[in-house]
């Protein structure tokens, strides 16, 4: 194994694995830290954690466990992957995990950039843009768990780390790899430990890749991955993304309340396709888990009558105003935990009904569903949209899955995903 990756949520792990596969690496993705040695001959392993929003000390401990396993498998470089929206809080978890990994690897300097131009995430003068607007104007300021109200990544990162944070800006990036290497040496000499890196297009990321060849730790979104495989002489190969032929029923489970996912749900419903929505505002005070269990039973009974006709959508996705009302009624963290539980229970029930083709929307939702389905690893297949591939769970009844980050995908993603899968496979 060449590259060992630690991702702070399940959709983000798949996003990273997708970019590595597209750039020529054979990749295995695991959910949680494996308990046994690596059994497959691959170039990279992505260990998916569910650590983005847990207490920082727990995120650090899980990440260090993943690091220990990856190093034991022979990884020569470590990649800490976080979301392209860099969402976190002043207490973490991006900064604390980065520092813990640096300490464990005796790494004096690393870079940080969530840039992913293929999905509209760019960094300019240290500011993160989502499409044409600053991050804090993109809807991320309303995120239920990690609201982002500042787009200045130097400032955001400095609030989370004891190390000095610097910037490799667009003027350096324009000069190419040698200039980036010179800037890294300069920043190190000035006592900088972490440098935010500007990137407004894929060429910037490809220039950055060679400058990171000997860096023990890289921290980034998934975009930087496109520039790393060449450091080992690897180039893109269609064979790396081949998956078995899909079988079984189709279902969409959506928990994300991002604007992109809201649009995808609306598009699906506008086509007249079957959907069923959880309505947590209807849950009364008292025994909420029992009410969830009843709603899950209703959703599954509804789905059972329709699955043979095509994909069904079961969702908790809603608009920001309704989400705020739910959080006010149930509590922010409790509301999220209960919805994750509801969607996880639904996924288990859908699998029992014969679902083997899954679209799961939202990072926290994906984590909850994958854990409930007891999936331990996945093979990465063809890309649907930037950052979102089809995957296959070998030796598992779940079959084919795509784990979609809430902010990713075109409005027609749900239907497009199944159309692409129907044309793939042996």
C-alpha positions in Angstrom: 0.0 0.0 0.0 1.2 3.4 -1.0 -1.3 5.9 0.4 -3.2 5.5 3.7 -6.2 7.8 4.1 -8.3 8.8 7.1 -11.7 10.4 6.3 -13.9 12.1 8.9 -17.2 10.8 7.5 -18.5 8.1 5.2 -19.5 10.1 2.1 -16.3 12.0 2.3 -14.3 8.8 2.3 -16.2 7.6 -0.8 -15.6 11.0 -2.5 -11.8 10.6 -1.9 -11.7 7.0 -3.0 -13.5 8.0 -6.2 -10.9 10.6 -7.1 -8.1 8.2 -6.4 -9.7 5.5 -8.5 -10.2 7.9 -11.4 -6.5 8.8 -11.2 -5.4 5.2 -11.4 -5.2 3.8 -7.9 -6.7 0.5 -6.8 -8.6 1.5 -3.7 -10.4 -0.3 -0.8 -12.6 1.7 1.5 -13.3 0.4 5.0 -15.9 1.6 7.6 -14.1 2.0 10.8 -10.6 0.8 11.6 -10.2 -2.8 10.5 -9.4 -5.4 13.1 -7.3 -7.6 10.8 -4.4 -7.0 8.4 -5.0 -5.8 4.9 -6.1 -8.8 2.7 -6.3 -7.1 -0.7 -3.5 -6.0 -3.0 -4.4 -2.3 -3.4 -2.6 1.0 -3.8 -4.6 2.9 -1.3 -7.0 2.3 1.6 -9.5 4.9 2.8 -10.5 4.3 6.4 -13.9 6.0 6.8 -14.7 7.3 10.3 -17.8 9.0 11.6 -15.7 11.6 13.5 -16.6 15.0 12.0 -19.1 16.0 14.7 -18.1 13.9 17.7 -16.1 15.5 20.6 -12.6 16.4 19.5 -10.9 14.1 21.9 -12.8 11.1 20.5 -12.1 12.2 16.9 -8.4 12.4 17.7 -8.4 8.9 19.3 -10.2 7.3 16.4 -7.9 9.0 13.9 -4.8 7.8 15.7 -6.1 4.3 15.8 -6.6 4.5 12.0 -3.1 5.9 11.6 -1.6 3.0 13.6 -3.4 0.4 11.4 -2.5 2.2 8.1 1.2 2.4 9.1 1.2 -1.2 10.0 0.0 -2.0 6.5 2.9 -0.1 5.0 1.4 3.2 4.0 4.2 5.6 3.0 2.0 8.8 3.1 -1.0 9.7 5.2 -4.0 11.7 3.8 -6.4 13.2 6.3 -9.6 14.0 4.4 -12.3 16.5 5.5 -15.3 18.0 3.7 -14.9 20.5 0.8 -16.9 22.9 2.9 -14.3 22.7 5.7 -17.1 22.6 8.2 -16.1 22.4 11.8 -16.2 24.5 14.9 -13.6 26.5 16.8 -13.1 23.5 19.0 -12.5 21.1 16.1 -12.3 18.7 14.7 -10.1 19.5 11.7 -7.4 21.3 13.7 -7.1 18.9 16.6 -6.9 15.8 14.4 -4.4 17.5 12.1 -2.1 18.3 15.0 -2.5 14.9 16.6 -1.5 13.2 13.3 1.4 15.6 12.8 2.7 14.8 16.3 2.4 11.1 15.8 4.2 11.3 12.4 6.8 13.8 13.7 5.6 16.0 10.8 6.7 19.6 11.1 4.7 21.0 8.2 1.6 20.1 6.2 -0.9 21.8 3.9 -4.7 22.2 4.2 -7.0 22.9 1.4 -10.6 21.8 0.9 -10.5 22.9 -2.8 -12.5 20.7 -5.2 -13.0 22.8 -8.4 -15.0 20.0 -10.1 -17.7 20.6 -7.4 -17.4 24.3 -7.3 -15.3 24.5 -4.2 -12.4 26.9 -4.7 -9.9 28.7 -2.5 -8.7 32.2 -3.4 -6.6 34.4 -1.1 -7.4 32.0 1.6 -11.1 32.4 1.3 -13.3 29.3 0.5 -16.0 29.7 -2.2 -18.9 27.4 -2.9 -19.8 28.1 -6.5 -19.8 31.9 -7.0 -20.3 32.9 -3.4 -18.3 32.8 -0.2 -18.9 29.7 2.0 -20.8 31.7 4.6 -23.3 32.9 2.0 -23.8 29.4 0.4 -26.3 27.9 2.9 -23.5 26.4 5.1 -24.1 29.2 7.6 -27.3 27.3 8.4 -25.8 23.8 8.8 -27.5 22.1 11.7 -24.3 20.8 13.4 -21.3 22.8 12.0 -22.6 26.2 10.8 -19.8 28.0 8.8 -20.0 31.8 9.3 -16.5 32.6 8.2 -14.9 31.8 4.8 -11.4 32.8 5.7 -9.7 29.5 6.1 -6.5 30.9 7.7 -8.6 32.4 10.4 -10.8 29.3 10.8 -7.8 26.9 11.0 -5.9 29.2 13.4 -8.8 29.1 15.8 -8.4 25.3 16.0 -4.7 24.7 16.2 -1.7 25.7 18.3 0.6 25.8 15.3 1.0 28.9 13.2 -1.1 28.9 10.1 0.1 30.4 6.8 -1.0 30.7 3.2 0.3 29.6 -0.2 -1.7 32.0 -2.4 -2.7 32.1 -6.0 0.4 34.0 -7.1 2.6 31.2 -6.0 0.3 28.5 -7.5 0.4 30.3 -10.9 4.2 29.8 -11.0 4.1 26.0 -10.7 5.5 23.2 -8.6 9.0 24.6 -8.0 7.6 27.8 -6.7 5.2 25.9 -4.4 8.2 23.9 -3.0 10.1 27.1 -2.5 7.1 28.7 -0.6 6.8 25.6 1.6 10.5 25.9 2.6 10.0 29.6 3.3 7.0 29.0 5.5 8.7 26.3 7.4 11.6 28.6 8.1 9.2 31.2 9.4 7.7 28.7 11.9 4.5 28.0 10.0 3.1 24.5 10.7 0.0 24.4 8.5 -0.5 26.3 5.2 -3.8 26.9 3.6 -3.4 26.5 -0.2 -5.3 28.5 -2.9 -6.7 26.4 -5.8 -9.2 27.7 -8.3 -8.9 24.9 -10.9 -7.6 21.4 -11.4 -4.4 22.6 -12.8 -3.6 24.1 -9.5 -4.1 20.8 -7.8 -2.0 19.0 -10.3 0.9 21.5 -9.7 0.5 20.9 -6.0 0.6 17.1 -6.1 4.3 16.7 -7.0 5.2 19.3 -4.3 3.6 17.0 -1.7 5.6 13.8 -2.7 7.7 13.6 0.4 5.3 15.1 2.9 4.4 12.6 5.6 0.9 14.0 6.1 -1.4 15.7 3.6 -4.7 17.2 4.8 -7.3 18.3 2.3 -10.7 17.7 0.8 -10.8 15.1 -2.0 -9.6 17.5 -4.7 -5.9 17.1 -3.9 -6.2 13.4 -4.6 -6.1 14.0 -8.4 -2.5 15.1 -8.2 -1.0 12.4 -6.0 -1.1 9.1 -7.9 1.4 10.3 -10.5 3.9 10.5 -7.6 3.9 6.7 -7.8 3.8 6.6 -11.6 0.1 5.7 -11.7 -2.3 6.9 -14.4 -6.1 6.6 -14.9 -7.5 3.2 -15.9 -11.1 2.3 -16.6 -10.6 -1.3 -15.3 -10.1 0.0 -11.8 -13.8 1.2 -11.6 -15.5 -2.0 -12.9 -18.2 -3.4 -10.7 -20.4 -6.6 -10.8 -23.8 -6.3 -12.5 -26.5 -4.8 -10.2 -29.5 -6.8 -9.0 -32.4 -6.3 -6.6 -34.8 -3.5 -5.8 -33.8 0.2 -5.7 -34.3 2.7 -2.9 -33.2 6.3 -1.9 -32.7 7.2 1.7 -32.2 10.9 2.2 -31.5 12.7 5.5 -29.4 15.7 4.3 -31.1 19.1 4.5 -28.5 20.8 2.3 -29.8 23.0 -0.6 -28.5 20.5 -3.2 -30.3 17.6 -1.6 -33.5 19.7 -1.2 -33.3 20.3 -4.9 -32.8 16.6 -5.7 -35.8 15.6 -3.5 -37.9 18.3 -5.2 -36.8 17.1 -8.7 -37.6 13.5 -7.9 -41.1 14.4 -6.6 -41.8 16.7 -9.5 -41.4 13.7 -11.8 -44.3 12.0 -10.0 -42.1 9.3 -8.5 -43.0 7.7 -5.1 -41.8 9.3 -1.9 -42.5 9.1 1.8 -41.4 11.7 4.3 -40.6 11.5 8.0 -42.3 14.4 9.8 -40.6 14.8 13.2 -42.8 17.8 14.0 -45.5 15.3 14.5 -43.6 13.5 17.2 -45.0 14.5 20.6 -43.1 14.7 23.8 -42.6 11.4 25.6 -41.6 8.2 24.0 -40.1 9.4 20.7 -38.3 6.1 19.9 -41.7 4.3 20.0 -43.2 6.9 17.6 -40.1 6.5 15.3 -40.6 2.7 15.3 -44.2 3.2 14.3 -43.3 5.6 11.5 -40.6 3.2 10.2 -43.2 0.5 10.1 -45.5 2.7 8.0 -42.7 3.7 5.7 -41.7 0.1 5.1 -45.3 -1.0 4.5 -45.7 1.8 2.0 -42.4 0.8 0.2 -43.2 -2.9 0.1 -46.1 -2.3 -2.2 -44.1 -0.2 -4.7 -40.5 -1.6 -4.8 -41.3 -3.9 -7.7 -42.2 -0.9 -9.9 -39.0 1.0 -9.5 -37.0 3.2 -7.0 -38.7 4.6 -3.9 -37.6 7.6 -1.9 -37.8 7.7 1.9 -36.6 11.0 3.3 -36.3 13.4 6.2 -34.8 16.2 4.1 -36.5 19.5 4.7 -36.0 23.3 4.4 -33.9 25.4 6.8 -37.0 27.0 8.5 -38.7 23.6 9.3 -35.3 22.2 10.4 -35.0 25.0 12.9 -38.5 24.3 14.2 -37.7 20.6 14.7 -34.4 21.5 16.5 -36.2 24.0 18.7 -38.8 21.3 19.6 -36.5 18.3 20.1 -33.1 19.8 20.7 -30.4 20.1 18.0 -28.3 17.1 18.8 -31.3 14.9 19.8 -33.2 15.8 16.6 -30.2 14.7 14.5 -29.7 11.5 16.5 -33.4 10.5 16.3 -33.5 11.1 12.5 -30.3 9.1 12.0 -31.9 6.3 14.0 -35.1 6.4 12.0 -33.3 6.3 8.6 -31.0 3.6 9.8 -34.0 1.4 10.9 -35.6 2.1 7.5 -32.4 0.9 5.7 -32.4 -2.4 7.6 -36.0 -2.9 6.8 -35.5 -2.1 3.1 -32.7 -4.6 2.9 -35.0 -7.3 4.3 -37.5 -6.4 1.5 -34.8 -7.1 -1.2 -33.3 -3.7 -1.8 -29.8 -4.1 -3.3 -29.3 -0.8 -5.1 -29.0 2.2 -2.8 -28.7 6.0 -3.0 -28.0 7.4 0.4 -27.9 11.2 0.7 -26.1 13.0 3.5 -22.9 12.3 5.4 -24.4 11.6 8.8 -27.2 9.6 7.2 -24.8 7.5 5.2 -22.8 6.8 8.3 -25.9 5.7 10.3 -27.2 3.5 7.4 -23.9 1.8 6.6 -23.3 1.0 10.3 -26.9 -0.4 10.6 -26.4 -2.5 7.4 -23.1 -3.7 8.9 -21.0 -3.0 5.8 -17.3 -3.2 6.5 -15.7 -2.4 3.2 -16.6 -1.3 -0.4 -15.1 -1.5 -3.9 -15.2 1.9 -5.7 -16.8 2.1 -9.1 -18.0 4.5 -11.8 -18.5 8.2 -11.0 -22.1 9.5 -11.1 -21.3 13.2 -10.4 -18.0 14.7 -9.2 -17.1 13.2 -5.9 -19.9 10.6 -6.0 -19.3 7.1 -7.4 -21.2 3.9 -7.3 -19.7 1.3 -4.9 -20.1 -2.4 -4.3 -20.1 -4.1 -0.9 -18.4 -7.5 -1.6 -19.6 -10.6 0.2 -22.6 -8.6 1.6 -26.3 -8.6 0.9 -26.4 -4.8 0.6 -25.2 -4.9 -3.0 -24.5 -1.5 -4.8 -24.5 1.8 -3.0 -23.7 5.4 -3.6 -23.1 7.6 -0.5 -23.8 11.2 -1.6 -22.5 14.1 0.4 -25.4 16.5 1.0 -24.0 19.3 -1.0 -23.0 17.2 -4.1 -24.9 16.1 -7.2 -27.0 17.7 -9.9 -30.8 18.1 -9.4 -31.6 14.8 -11.3 -29.0 12.9 -9.3 -31.4 10.3 -7.9 -32.7 9.1 -11.2 -29.4 9.6 -13.1 -27.6 7.4 -10.6 -29.8 4.3 -11.3 -29.6 4.9 -15.0 -25.8 4.9 -14.9 -25.7 1.7 -12.8 -28.1 0.0 -15.2 -25.5 0.5 -18.0 -22.5 -0.6 -15.9 -21.3 -4.0 -14.6 -20.3 -7.2 -16.2 
